[in-house]
Amino acid sequence: MKGKRARRSAGILLYRDGPEGPEVFLVHPGGPFWARRDAGSWSIPKGEHGEGEDPLQAAQRELFEETGATASGPFIALQPIKQAGGKIVTAWAARGDLDPKQLRSNTFSLEWPPKSGARRDFPEVDRGAWFSVAEAAARLLPAQRPLLQELTRTLGTDREHSKTE
């Protein structure tokens, strides 16, 4: 729409060295709409930020809110992407490690079941996991897949077969 500012999100793509090359940490959205979806529904930990808010600080906040983890950098700026709904996602890659079993997510409230008048709280993220780049590409939202491609180019890896430095 003319004159309307695009919604903006910021996130962090955590990566680590795996036995076959880089692995990335993705999260699965919580709530009833995503409960039975897997392939093509995972995301990097991210969330919306306000106008004038520093996107990197917002990305760090969202990582903590969705996982309970922190990242200290160095941060590698990735090219912003545009998701299907028009949201612009600014992301950074950062080396890190976290145990998915320790994931702690904030919650949101939703009327569920619909038109029941009852509100329930759901985790914003119901699980997280480490994936090879190839597996992450299959699970990640299609619009976010260029982030993986840029990460592997930046790290100088050939797909998921080379070791990172």
Residue pairs with C-beta under 8 A, 6 or more apart in sequence:
5 51
6 82
6 86
6 87
6 88
7 48
7 85
7 86
7 87
7 88
8 48
8 49
8 55
8 87
8 88
8 89
8 90
9 46
9 47
9 48
9 49
9 62
9 87
9 88
9 89
9 90
10 46
10 47
10 49
10 55
10 56
10 58
10 59
10 62
10 89
10 90
10 91
11 43
11 44
11 45
11 46
11 47
11 59
11 62
11 63
11 89
11 90
11 91
11 92
12 44
12 45
12 46
12 59
12 60
12 62
12 63
12 71
12 75
12 91
12 92
12 93
12 94
13 24
13 25
13 44
13 78
13 91
13 92
13 93
13 94
13 147
13 148
13 151
14 24
14 25
14 45
14 63
14 69
14 71
14 93
14 94
14 95
14 96
14 97
14 98
15 22
15 23
15 24
15 25
15 93
15 94
15 95
15 96
15 151
15 155
15 164
16 22
16 23
16 25
16 95
16 96
16 97
16 130
17 23
17 163
17 164
18 130
18 132
18 160
20 132
20 160
20 161
21 132
21 133
21 157
21 159
21 160
21 161
21 162
21 163
21 164
22 132
22 133
22 151
22 152
22 155
22 157
22 160
22 164
23 130
23 131
23 132
23 133
23 136
24 44
24 130
24 131
24 133
24 136
24 148
24 151
25 45
25 67
25 96
25 98
25 100
25 128
25 129
25 130
25 131
26 42
26 43
26 44
26 128
26 129
26 131
26 136
26 139
26 140
27 42
27 43
27 44
27 45
27 66
27 67
27 103
27 105
27 125
27 127
27 128
28 34
28 38
28 41
28 42
28 43
28 125
28 126
28 127
28 128
28 129
29 41
29 43
29 124
29 125
29 126
30 105
30 107
30 108
30 122
30 123
30 124
30 125
30 126
31 108
31 110
31 122
31 123
31 124
31 126
32 110
32 112
32 122
34 41
34 126
35 126
38 139
39 138
39 139
40 138
40 139
40 140
40 141
40 142
41 139
41 141
42 136
42 139
42 140
42 141
43 140
43 141
43 144
44 89
44 91
44 140
44 144
44 147
45 62
45 63
45 66
45 67
45 125
45 128
46 59
46 62
46 66
46 89
46 91
47 58
47 61
47 62
47 65
47 66
48 58
48 87
49 55
49 58
49 62
55 90
56 75
56 92
59 90
59 91
59 92
60 70
60 71
63 69
63 70
63 71
64 70
65 105
65 106
65 124
66 105
66 106
66 124
66 125
67 98
67 103
67 104
67 105
67 125
67 128
68 102
68 103
68 104
68 105
69 96
69 98
69 102
69 103
71 94
71 96
72 94
73 94
74 94
74 95
75 92
75 93
75 94
76 92
76 93
76 94
76 151
76 154
77 92
78 90
78 91
78 92
78 93
78 147
78 150
78 151
78 154
79 146
79 150
80 88
80 89
80 90
80 91
81 88
81 89
81 91
81 143
81 144
81 146
81 147
82 88
82 89
82 143
83 89
83 141
83 143
83 144
84 142
84 143
89 143
89 144
91 147
93 147
93 151
93 154
98 128
100 127
100 128
100 129
100 130
103 125
103 127
103 128
105 123
105 124
105 125
105 126
106 123
106 124
107 121
107 122
107 123
107 124
108 121
108 122
108 124
109 119
109 120
109 121
109 122
110 119
110 120
110 121
110 122
111 117
111 118
111 119
111 120
112 118
112 119
112 120
112 122
131 139
132 160
133 148
133 151
133 152
133 157
133 159
133 160
134 159
134 160
136 148
137 145
137 148
140 147
140 148
152 158
152 159
152 160
155 164
155 165
156 162
156 164
156 165
157 163
157 164
